Every structure is written in C-alpha cells, then in structure tokens.
Amino acid sequence: METIPVNPENPKLRILGRMDRTQRPICLDWTGSGLEVRHRGSDIWAEIEAPEKSPIFWMIVLSDGNPVCRFPVEPGIRFYPLILGMEAEKERTVTLMKETQCMPDSPAATIRVHTLRYEGELLPLPEYALKIEFIGDSLTSGEGSLAPRGNDEWITPWFSARGNYSWYACRMLNAERRILSQSGYGVIWNWMHEAKGNMSDGYEQIAGVLKGPEAEARGCGKAYDFSGWPADFVCIRLGSNDAGGMNARQSYEQDREELREGCLRLIRKVRKNNPKAKIVWILPDSGCHPEIAAAAADQARAEGMEQIYTFALPDYHEEDCGARNHPNAEWNRMAGEKLGAYLQTLL
C-alpha cells in the first residue's frame, strides 16, 4: 500500500469546501468539506484527527456518490477505513466528506486529514460541469435530516451533508458545491434576534463564523480567494431565523425594512465577489416573511444588477420532519431536485 500526504496541490486530489489551503494537514470546518479521489483498487484508508473531545463530528464516505460508510471521528489521530474489499480492477470516485457543521461555540474543534493510504492507484479526476456555493442556516446544514420524526435532540449525528437539498441539486447538475451554513444564524440576526449570529459579516473570510486563537491559527479569519473557485451559482437560503426572531418579538413592522436592507447588502456583497455568478435567493417558507428577501432581490435588479433570481420551495410540514421540526432527508431530496430543475432552466 502507498501512503501520501493530503496536499491540495496534488492534481489527483480534489479538496472540497472552503479552507486555508496552505495548512498542513488540511482542516475541515464547513459542512460538506473533505476530499475526493478517482481510485482503481480495493482499499483506501485516511489518517484523520479530531483535536477536541467535543463536539463529535461525523464523516461520510461515498463511492460514485453512493454511501459506503458513516463514522464519528474519535479524539486523537488514527487511520479510518474508507473503502475495503472492493473489486481491485474497477474504478470509482471516492469521496470523504464532513457531515457536521462547524461549531462557533467550540472554535478549537475541527477535523484534520493528514494522509491517505491506498492499494492500487489514483487516477485523474473527472471535472464537474458547474460550481455552486450555498449560504444558509440549519436547513442548509442538514440539521435533523437523519433523525426519526419527532426527535428533539440537538446532536451531531442528525446533521447531514448528503441527506441535504444542496447535495441532490448538485447531483442533478453535475456540480461541485461549497457550503457556508450555521444553525440559528440569519442574514443580520440569529433566531434570538442577536446581531452576532449572522452569515453576512464573515462571508468574505474562509470561515468567518469561527473566532478565537485556535480558529485564527488554522486560517479561518483569512480573506477567502473567490477567484480560486469562481462560482457559477450562489444560492442563499437565509431569512428563516431573522423572521423567527421578529415573530417572537412581534416586531415585523418595526424591523422589516432593516432586514430588507440587510438582504440587499448581502446580495451586493455576493455580487461584488462573484461577478459572473447567477444569484438565487431560496425564499423562506410562507410563515417566515419571504416577501422581505423577494423585495431585496427586486431592489437589486432595479439597481441594475443582472442574474438575480428568487425561488420558493414548498413549505414542509410535520410529516416531512426529522429532528427539532427540521425537514428529513426525503423532503430534502424532493427540495433539491426541484431546485436543481429550476437552476437548469437558468443555464
């Protein structure tokens, strides 16, 4: 078996997600971050490290997009089998992907991938047709999607990067994705109407929601190089938590204009950094004031911005839910396929 370092400069490794690509080993923070190889052989192992005991982050392994295994990363560093006993003469694309979102309350917690050990050979990777960035909250982190209906546990096993609408949309379009998502966060406020919990301020950083010396040491606060991964689409799925805070405070009339302006500022920021991307705001459900983001998109178009779109998914209901009133994987599949079909019409 051959062992190689996980080096982003290796053309036979595809590094998935936003991260500081100068770090050795690479650090996985965002949902869906990881690596991908094209492999002919029977076995692949990865040397993976969790520097903190808690929270427990989960990983998933895919072979040509199909789940092979899913496992929690134990504290410390060890080798984990990704695929074992496959037919040695067959080729397959093997993906290692972080299922769990980053945790701002535990900024030292991350996943480090040191080396790959494999039998057989690594082959050139096929290119994806598109690049799609997703900005969102718990709905884009896949929170609760793997849990049974009615479950009320806020625990890391229920998060999913694959049982996730963004996965299904990208699979339809043969697209590589990058996700920036955080449970409870919004455009300008979090679910408790606090300005600290927003996805807008840190958008231009590698992982702007993570603060503190440990996060800074692995490059989370560095400016993100948008030119290194020019997105074809940027899909924004925010507003549910801002609206939840307004609803709890009964402050819709007081706050709606501030939120509309915050949505418009985020669209401007996304456009500045992604000049050629189509920007699609996936509107909150009907109970979360989708008209606010829609009005911001209208204003952006009135200012002369082109390729600004809105898209409404169906509301989800009790029978569609996994944990904590979040949609399950089956609803995510339906939503992702609807979104993928819509994005296809824009190409």
C-alpha positions in Angstrom: 0.0 0.0 0.0 1.1 3.6 -0.7 0.8 6.4 1.8 0.6 10.1 0.6 0.1 13.4 2.4 -3.2 15.1 1.7 -1.8 18.0 -0.3 -4.2 20.4 -2.1 -1.5 20.9 -4.8 -1.7 17.2 -5.8 -3.7 17.1 -9.0 -5.1 13.7 -8.2 -6.8 15.0 -5.0 -9.8 17.3 -5.1 -10.2 19.3 -1.9 -13.8 20.1 -1.2 -15.0 23.2 0.7 -13.6 26.4 1.9 -10.4 26.1 3.9 -6.9 27.6 4.2 -5.2 25.5 1.5 -1.7 26.4 2.9 -2.5 24.4 6.1 -0.8 21.0 6.6 -2.8 19.0 7.4 -5.9 20.3 5.8 -8.7 21.4 8.3 -12.3 20.6 7.6 -14.8 23.0 9.2 -17.8 23.7 6.9 -20.5 21.1 6.1 -19.6 19.1 3.0 -15.8 19.9 3.2 -13.5 17.0 2.5 -11.6 15.4 -0.4 -12.2 13.2 -3.4 -10.1 10.8 -5.5 -10.6 8.6 -8.5 -9.3 5.2 -7.5 -8.7 1.8 -9.1 -8.1 -0.8 -6.4 -9.7 -2.4 -3.4 -8.8 -0.4 -0.2 -8.4 3.2 0.9 -7.7 4.4 4.5 -7.4 8.0 5.7 -5.4 9.3 8.7 -7.9 11.7 10.4 -7.6 13.7 13.6 -10.1 15.3 16.0 -8.1 17.6 18.3 -11.0 18.1 20.7 -13.2 15.6 22.5 -16.4 17.5 21.9 -18.4 18.1 19.8 -18.2 14.8 17.9 -18.0 15.4 14.2 -19.3 12.8 11.7 -17.9 11.8 8.3 -19.4 10.0 5.4 -17.7 8.1 2.6 -19.2 7.8 -0.9 -18.4 5.6 -3.8 -19.6 7.3 -7.0 -22.0 9.3 -4.9 -23.4 6.3 -3.0 -22.9 5.9 0.7 -20.4 3.3 1.8 -20.0 4.1 5.5 -20.5 6.9 8.1 -18.5 7.3 11.3 -17.7 9.6 14.1 -14.1 10.9 14.4 -12.7 9.9 17.8 -10.4 12.3 19.7 -6.8 11.9 18.7 -5.3 10.7 15.4 -5.8 7.3 13.7 -6.4 5.6 10.4 -10.0 5.0 9.3 -11.0 2.7 6.5 -12.9 4.4 3.7 -13.4 1.5 1.3 -12.3 -2.1 1.9 -12.5 -5.2 -0.3 -13.7 -3.6 -3.5 -13.0 -5.3 -6.8 -9.5 -4.3 -7.4 -9.7 -3.8 -11.2 -12.7 -1.4 -11.0 -12.5 2.4 -11.0 -14.6 4.6 -8.7 -14.7 8.1 -7.4 -14.3 8.0 -3.6 -15.5 11.0 -1.5 -14.7 11.7 2.1 -17.0 14.4 3.4 -17.7 16.1 6.8 -21.4 15.7 7.7 -21.5 18.0 10.7 -21.4 21.8 10.5 -18.8 23.9 12.3 -19.5 24.9 15.8 -18.8 28.6 16.8 -19.2 27.8 20.5 -16.3 25.3 20.1 -13.9 27.1 17.7 -11.0 24.8 18.5 -12.9 21.8 17.2 -12.2 20.8 13.6 -11.3 17.7 11.6 -7.7 17.3 10.2 -6.9 14.9 7.4 -3.2 14.0 7.3 -2.6 11.2 4.8 -4.3 8.7 2.5 -3.1 5.1 2.4 -4.3 3.1 -0.6 -3.9 -0.1 -2.5 -4.0 0.3 -6.3 -3.6 3.6 -8.0 -5.1 7.1 -8.1 -6.4 8.3 -11.5 -7.1 11.7 -13.0 -10.4 13.1 -11.6 -13.2 14.0 -14.0 -14.2 17.7 -13.9 -17.5 18.9 -12.6 -19.7 20.9 -15.0 -20.5 23.6 -12.5 -19.6 25.2 -9.2 -22.4 26.1 -6.7 -22.0 27.9 -3.4 -24.7 27.7 -0.8 -25.1 30.2 2.1 -27.6 29.2 4.7 -28.6 28.2 8.2 -29.6 24.9 9.8 -31.7 24.0 6.7 -28.5 24.1 4.6 -26.5 22.3 7.4 -29.0 19.4 7.0 -29.8 19.6 10.7 -32.2 16.9 11.9 -32.5 15.3 8.4 -31.3 11.8 9.5 -33.4 11.7 12.7 -36.7 10.0 13.3 -39.8 12.1 13.2 -40.5 14.0 16.5 -37.0 13.7 17.8 -35.9 16.7 19.9 -32.2 16.0 20.3 -29.8 18.7 19.1 -26.9 16.3 18.4 -24.3 15.9 15.7 -25.3 12.5 14.3 -28.5 14.0 12.9 -26.7 16.6 10.6 -26.0 15.6 7.0 -24.1 16.9 4.1 -25.6 14.2 1.8 -29.2 14.0 3.1 -29.3 17.6 2.2 -31.2 19.5 -0.6 -27.9 21.0 -1.8 -26.5 17.6 -2.5 -29.4 16.5 -4.6 -29.4 19.7 -6.6 -25.7 19.4 -7.3 -26.0 15.7 -8.2 -28.6 16.6 -10.9 -26.4 19.3 -12.4 -23.0 17.5 -12.0 -21.9 20.4 -9.8 -19.2 20.8 -7.1 -20.5 22.6 -4.1 -19.2 24.7 -1.2 -21.4 25.3 1.8 -21.4 28.1 4.4 -24.2 27.3 6.8 -24.8 27.7 10.5 -27.8 26.6 12.7 -29.7 29.5 14.2 -27.9 32.2 12.0 -29.6 34.6 9.7 -29.0 37.5 7.3 -28.5 40.1 10.1 -29.8 38.4 13.2 -29.9 34.9 14.7 -33.0 33.2 15.9 -32.9 35.2 19.2 -32.7 38.5 17.2 -29.0 39.0 18.1 -26.8 40.7 15.5 -23.8 38.4 16.4 -25.4 35.5 14.7 -25.4 36.5 11.1 -23.9 34.9 7.9 -23.2 38.2 6.2 -20.3 39.8 8.2 -17.9 36.9 7.7 -18.8 36.0 4.1 -15.5 37.2 2.7 -13.5 35.1 5.2 -12.6 31.5 4.9 -14.7 30.6 7.9 -15.9 33.9 9.4 -18.3 32.4 11.9 -15.3 30.8 13.8 -13.5 33.1 16.2 -10.7 32.8 18.7 -7.0 31.9 18.6 -7.4 28.3 17.6 -9.6 29.2 14.6 -7.3 32.0 13.6 -4.3 29.6 13.7 -5.9 27.4 11.0 -6.8 30.4 8.8 -10.5 30.8 9.5 -10.2 34.6 9.6 -8.2 34.9 6.4 -9.7 36.6 3.3 -11.2 34.0 1.0 -9.9 33.9 -2.5 -13.0 33.9 -4.7 -11.0 33.8 -7.9 -9.7 30.4 -7.0 -13.1 28.8 -7.2 -15.4 31.0 -9.4 -18.9 30.0 -8.6 -21.5 29.6 -11.4 -24.3 29.9 -8.9 -24.6 31.3 -5.4 -27.7 30.1 -3.7 -28.8 32.0 -0.5 -31.2 30.2 1.8 -31.5 32.7 4.7 -34.2 34.7 6.5 -35.9 32.0 8.5 -34.1 32.8 11.7 -34.3 36.5 11.2 -38.1 36.1 10.8 -38.3 33.8 13.8 -36.8 36.4 16.0 -39.1 39.1 14.6 -42.1 36.8 15.1 -41.1 36.1 18.7 -40.7 39.8 19.4 -43.8 40.7 17.4 -41.6 43.3 15.7 -42.3 42.7 12.0 -43.5 46.3 11.2 -40.6 47.7 13.2 -37.8 45.5 11.7 -38.8 44.5 8.2 -37.1 47.4 6.5 -33.9 46.8 8.3 -34.0 43.2 7.3 -34.8 44.1 3.7 -31.8 46.4 3.6 -29.6 43.6 5.2 -30.7 41.2 2.4 -29.8 43.8 -0.2 -26.4 44.4 1.4 -25.7 40.6 1.3 -26.7 40.4 -2.4 -24.4 43.3 -3.2 -21.5 41.6 -1.3 -22.1 38.3 -3.1 -22.2 40.1 -6.5 -19.0 42.0 -5.8 -17.1 38.8 -5.0 -18.8 36.6 -7.7 -19.2 38.9 -10.7 -20.3 36.2 -13.1 -22.4 34.1 -10.9 -26.2 33.7 -11.0 -27.5 34.6 -7.6 -30.6 32.7 -6.4 -32.3 33.6 -3.1 -34.2 30.5 -1.9 -37.0 32.2 -0.1 -38.0 31.2 3.5 -41.3 29.3 3.9 -44.6 31.1 4.0 -44.5 31.7 7.7 -41.1 33.4 7.7 -41.9 36.6 5.6 -40.5 35.5 2.2 -41.6 38.8 0.8 -38.7 40.6 2.5 -36.0 38.8 0.6 -38.1 39.0 -2.5 -38.3 42.8 -2.2 -34.5 42.9 -1.7 -34.0 41.0 -4.9 -36.4 43.3 -6.7 -34.4 46.3 -5.5 -31.1 44.7 -6.6 -32.5 44.3 -10.1 -33.8 47.9 -10.0 -30.2 49.0 -9.2 -29.1 47.3 -12.5 -27.8 44.0 -11.1 -28.3 41.2 -13.5 -28.9 37.5 -13.0 -30.6 37.9 -9.6 -33.4 35.4 -9.0 -35.7 34.1 -6.3 -37.0 30.6 -5.9 -39.7 29.3 -3.5 -39.6 25.7 -2.2 -42.8 24.1 -0.9 -43.4 24.5 2.8 -42.6 21.4 4.9 -45.0 20.0 7.5 -44.9 17.7 10.5 -44.9 14.5 8.3 -41.8 15.9 6.5 -39.7 16.4 9.6 -36.9 14.6 11.3 -35.4 16.2 14.5 -36.5 19.5 16.0 -39.0 20.4 13.3 -36.4 20.3 10.5 -37.1 18.5 7.2 -36.0 14.9 6.8 -33.8 13.5 4.1 -36.7 12.5 1.9 -38.0 16.1 1.9 -34.5 17.4 1.2 -34.3 15.0 -1.8 -37.6 16.4 -3.2 -36.5 20.0 -2.5 -33.0 19.5 -4.0 -34.5 18.0 -7.2 -36.9 21.0 -7.5 -34.1 23.4 -7.0 -31.8 21.5 -9.5 -34.6 21.6 -12.1 -35.0 25.3 -11.6 -31.3 26.1 -11.8 -31.2 24.0 -15.0 -33.6 26.5 -16.6 -31.2 29.3 -15.9 -28.3 27.8 -17.7 
